[in-house]
């Protein structure tokens, strides 16, 4: 569609996925988990939603224009305020593993914001669509999906264990966090390999991915002895899928250090999208929905939502990958866009059911 400027619509999609869905959940979860009920948080949250709603209008109309940049910058400023408040409130509590992960997640979010802040300057200086522009974009993405998202998920996971009195190896948990934190920085090199900076950067990214795999090893050792009781069946399914997705993510990052794989990934955009969705949907969204179910914020009476979610996720991932290989069938190529639409619709319907169930359960509260 010639009239539709795709990048302008992609920005509100990504911003509201990151900020409207994932960040909002962590914002409210941290307040709920540690009983930080305060009127100022409610006011701040409301203002932040106003900036997000405005971005839904500004981005399609002007892309990364003045208004959109101001709105996204304002949201980041509000996040800084939120971090200042909650870090001060954290000091009132006894230090725990989950609080440490929550703190690190927010620090990494603030660190990721350096990327978007540079975009305005790059565009103003005529460097839009250059390698420096993409370095900033991938910097933001990297510290979000390898940093903020993962540490946020682990914070909620360990807090759930602490809340239910489920014993776990605290030393292993600390090793998981430390190794993951260390790995975040060198693995950014993997996001720059498309620019062919040299084999030295491949080596740096490879080492970072190895450290991340070591963290995964300690995580497996931690969860394999856990004894869950009365866990929601659908939540259990989503948690297993989230773990499988996280494992696959770690393996893919390791092999992406190879020059051939790095070039293949960059030159085949659907592979990049499939990887991002693996993290955003497979790891983060599956876990967060499981967390909502376990906290009984959402009460599902039927498993249709779960089935539609899995169908949409697996189907779209396979279509993105198989639709861009040398062995792709003519049938798949012909119906590529239609299949993506159908599987995306399946995801949307699933979320619609979750939303309906959450509204019903909240009315009962």
C-alpha positions in Angstrom: 0.0 0.0 0.0 1.8 3.1 -1.3 0.0 5.5 1.0 1.0 3.6 4.1 4.5 4.4 5.4 5.4 1.2 7.2 8.1 2.6 9.5 5.7 5.1 10.9 3.4 2.3 12.0 6.1 0.1 13.2 7.2 2.7 15.8 3.9 2.8 17.7 3.8 -1.1 17.5 7.2 -1.4 19.2 6.8 1.5 21.6 3.5 0.2 22.9 4.8 -3.4 23.1 7.8 -2.3 25.1 6.2 0.5 27.2 2.5 -0.1 27.1 2.6 -3.9 27.7 5.9 -4.9 29.2 7.0 -1.8 31.2 3.5 -1.2 32.5 3.3 -4.7 33.8 6.6 -4.4 35.6 5.6 -1.0 36.9 2.4 -2.3 38.5 3.9 -5.7 39.5 6.8 -4.1 41.4 4.3 -1.8 43.3 2.0 -4.8 44.0 4.7 -7.2 45.0 6.2 -4.8 47.6 3.0 -3.0 48.6 4.1 0.4 47.4 0.6 1.8 47.2 1.0 5.6 46.9 -1.1 8.3 45.3 2.0 9.7 43.5 2.6 6.4 41.7 -1.0 6.4 40.5 -0.7 10.0 39.2 2.6 9.2 37.5 1.2 6.0 35.9 -1.8 7.9 34.5 0.4 10.6 33.0 2.6 7.9 31.4 -0.4 6.3 29.8 -1.4 9.7 28.3 2.1 9.9 26.6 1.7 6.4 25.2 -1.8 7.2 23.9 -0.4 10.3 22.2 2.4 8.3 20.6 -0.2 6.0 19.0 -1.4 9.1 17.1 1.9 11.0 16.5 4.0 8.1 15.2 1.7 7.1 12.3 1.3 10.7 11.3 4.9 11.9 11.4 7.2 9.0 12.4 10.2 10.1 14.5 9.2 13.7 14.2 9.4 16.5 16.8 6.2 15.6 18.7 7.0 11.8 18.8 10.5 12.5 20.0 9.2 14.9 22.7 6.6 12.3 23.8 9.0 9.4 24.0 11.5 11.6 25.8 8.9 12.7 28.3 8.0 9.0 29.0 11.7 8.3 29.7 11.9 11.2 32.1 8.8 9.8 33.9 10.6 6.4 34.1 13.6 8.2 35.7 11.2 9.7 38.3 9.6 6.3 38.9 13.1 4.7 39.4 14.0 7.5 41.9 10.9 6.9 43.9 10.9 3.1 43.9 14.7 2.8 44.7 14.0 5.0 47.7 11.1 2.7 48.8 13.3 -0.4 48.2 15.6 0.9 50.9 12.8 0.4 53.5 12.7 -3.3 52.8 14.9 -6.2 53.6 17.1 -7.0 50.6 16.0 -10.0 48.6 16.9 -11.8 45.4 13.8 -10.5 43.7 14.4 -6.9 44.7 18.0 -7.1 43.4 16.7 -8.3 40.0 14.1 -5.5 40.0 16.7 -2.9 40.6 19.0 -4.2 37.9 16.1 -4.4 35.4 15.3 -0.7 36.0 18.9 0.4 35.8 19.3 -1.4 32.4 16.1 0.3 31.2 17.6 3.7 32.0 20.8 2.6 30.3 18.9 1.5 27.1 17.3 5.0 26.9 20.6 6.4 25.7 19.9 4.9 22.3 16.6 6.7 21.6 18.0 10.0 23.0 20.6 9.9 20.2 18.2 9.3 17.4 16.9 12.9 17.2 20.4 14.2 16.9 21.3 11.7 14.3 18.3 12.5 12.2 18.9 16.2 12.6 22.5 15.8 11.3 21.4 13.8 8.2 22.5 10.4 9.6 19.1 8.8 9.4 19.3 5.2 8.0 23.1 5.1 8.4 24.9 2.5 10.4 25.1 4.9 13.4 21.3 5.2 13.4 20.9 1.4 13.4 23.6 1.1 16.1 21.4 3.3 18.4 18.3 1.4 17.5 19.9 -2.0 18.2 21.6 -0.6 21.4 18.1 0.2 22.7 16.7 -3.1 21.6 19.6 -5.1 23.1 19.5 -3.5 26.6 15.7 -3.9 26.6 15.3 -7.6 25.5 18.6 -8.9 27.0 18.5 -6.6 30.0 15.4 -5.0 31.3 12.9 -7.7 30.1 14.9 -10.7 31.3 15.8 -9.2 34.7 12.2 -8.1 35.1 10.9 -11.6 34.4 13.4 -13.1 36.8 12.5 -10.6 39.5 8.8 -11.6 39.3 9.8 -15.3 39.2 11.9 -15.2 42.3 9.4 -13.0 44.1 6.7 -15.6 43.4 9.0 -18.2 45.0 9.7 -15.9 48.0 6.0 -15.1 48.4 5.0 -18.8 48.5 7.8 -19.9 50.7 9.3 -22.2 48.0 13.0 -22.7 48.9 15.6 -22.1 46.2 19.4 -21.9 46.0 20.1 -18.3 46.7 23.8 -18.6 45.8 22.8 -20.0 42.4 20.3 -17.2 42.0 23.0 -14.6 42.6 25.3 -16.3 40.1 22.5 -16.2 37.6 22.0 -12.5 38.0 25.7 -11.7 38.1 26.5 -13.7 35.0 23.6 -12.4 33.1 24.5 -8.8 34.0 28.1 -9.4 32.8 26.9 -11.0 29.6 24.7 -8.1 28.6 27.6 -5.8 27.7 29.7 -8.0 25.4 26.7 -9.5 23.7 25.8 -6.1 22.3 28.7 -6.7 19.9 26.4 -9.3 18.3 24.0 -6.5 17.3 26.8 -4.7 15.4 28.2 -7.7 13.3 26.1 -6.7 10.3 28.4 -3.7 9.9 31.4 -6.1 9.6 33.4 -4.4 12.4 35.9 -7.2 12.4 36.4 -10.7 13.9 37.4 -9.2 17.2 33.7 -8.2 17.7 32.6 -11.7 16.8 34.9 -13.0 19.5 33.5 -10.5 22.1 29.9 -11.4 21.3 30.8 -15.2 21.4 32.3 -14.8 24.9 29.3 -12.9 26.1 27.0 -15.6 24.7 29.0 -18.2 26.5 28.7 -16.4 29.8 24.9 -16.2 29.2 24.8 -19.9 28.6 26.6 -20.4 31.9 23.9 -18.4 33.6 21.3 -20.6 31.9 23.1 -23.6 33.4 22.7 -22.3 36.9 19.1 -21.4 36.2 18.4 -24.9 35.2 20.1 -26.2 38.3 18.0 -23.8 40.4 14.6 -24.7 38.9 15.0 -28.5 38.5 14.7 -29.0 42.3 11.8 -26.6 42.8 8.6 -28.1 44.1 5.6 -26.2 42.9 2.2 -26.9 44.2 -1.3 -25.9 43.0 0.1 -24.2 39.9 -2.4 -23.3 37.3 -2.3 -25.8 34.4 -2.3 -23.0 31.8 0.3 -21.1 33.7 2.5 -24.2 33.8 2.2 -24.6 30.0 3.2 -20.9 29.5 6.1 -21.2 31.9 7.5 -24.2 30.1 7.2 -22.4 26.7 8.8 -19.3 28.2 11.8 -21.4 29.4 12.1 -23.2 26.1 12.1 -19.9 24.3 14.7 -18.4 26.6 16.9 -21.5 26.1 16.6 -21.1 22.3 17.3 -17.4 22.5 20.6 -18.1 24.3 21.6 -20.8 21.8 20.8 -18.5 18.8 22.8 -15.7 20.3 25.8 -18.1 20.6 25.7 -19.3 17.0 25.0 -15.7 15.7 28.6 -14.9 16.6 29.6 -16.8 13.5 30.2 -14.4 10.6 28.0 -16.3 8.1 25.1 -16.5 10.5 25.4 -12.9 11.5 25.3 -11.8 7.8 22.4 -14.2 7.1 20.4 -12.8 9.9 20.9 -9.2 8.9 20.2 -9.7 5.2 17.0 -11.7 6.0 14.8 -9.2 7.9 12.1 -11.8 8.8 14.8 -13.7 10.8 15.4 -10.6 12.9 11.6 -10.2 13.4 11.3 -13.9 14.3 14.1 -13.6 16.9 12.6 -10.4 18.4 9.2 -12.1 18.7 10.8 -15.1 20.2 11.9 -12.9 23.1 8.9 -10.5 23.2 6.2 -13.2 22.9 7.9 -16.5 23.7 9.9 -15.4 26.7 8.4 -12.3 28.1 4.7 -12.4 27.2 4.3 -16.1 27.9 5.8 -15.5 31.4 3.8 -12.4 32.2 0.6 -14.1 31.2 1.5 -17.0 33.4 2.3 -14.6 36.2 -1.2 -12.9 35.8 -2.8 -16.4 36.0 -0.9 -17.4 39.1 -1.7 -14.1 40.8 -5.3 -14.6 39.8 -5.5 -11.3 38.1 -6.8 -13.2 35.1 -9.0 -16.2 35.7 -9.4 -18.4 32.6 -12.3 -20.8 32.4 -11.3 -22.3 29.1 -7.9 -23.1 27.5 -8.9 -21.6 24.1 -6.9 -18.5 24.8 -3.7 -20.6 25.5 -4.3 -22.7 22.3 -4.7 -19.6 20.2 -1.7 -18.0 21.7 0.5 -21.0 21.0 -0.9 -21.4 17.5 -0.3 -17.8 16.6 3.2 -17.7 18.1 4.5 -21.0 16.6 2.7 -20.5 13.3 4.1 -17.0 12.8 7.6 -18.0 13.8 7.7 -20.9 11.4 6.2 -18.8 8.6 8.8 -16.1 9.1 11.6 -18.6 9.1 10.4 -21.2 6.5 9.1 -18.5 4.2 12.7 -17.2 3.6 14.7 -20.3 2.9 16.0 -21.9 -0.3 13.7 -24.8 0.3 10.5 -22.8 0.6 7.6 -24.3 -1.3 5.8 -22.2 -3.9 2.6 -22.6 -1.9 4.1 -21.0 1.2 5.6 -18.1 -0.8 2.2 -17.5 -2.5 0.3 -17.4 0.8 3.1 -15.9 3.0 1.4 -12.6 3.9 -2.0 -14.4 4.4 -0.5 -16.9 6.8 1.2 -14.1 8.8 -2.1 -12.3 9.0 -4.0 -15.4 10.1 -1.4 -16.2 12.8 -1.3 -12.6 14.0 -5.1 -12.6 14.2 -4.8 -15.8 16.3 -2.6 -13.9 18.7 -4.9 -10.9 18.8 -7.9 -13.1 19.5 -6.0 -14.8 22.3 -5.1 -11.5 24.0 -8.8 -10.4 23.6 -9.9 -13.4 25.6 -7.3 -12.7 28.2 -8.4 -9.1 28.4 -12.1 -10.2 28.7 -11.2 -12.6 31.5 -9.1 -10.0 33.4 -11.9 -7.4 33.2 -14.4 -9.9 34.6 -12.1 -10.9 37.5 -11.3 -7.3 38.3 -15.0 -6.5 38.5 -15.4 -9.3 41.0 -12.6 -7.7 43.1 
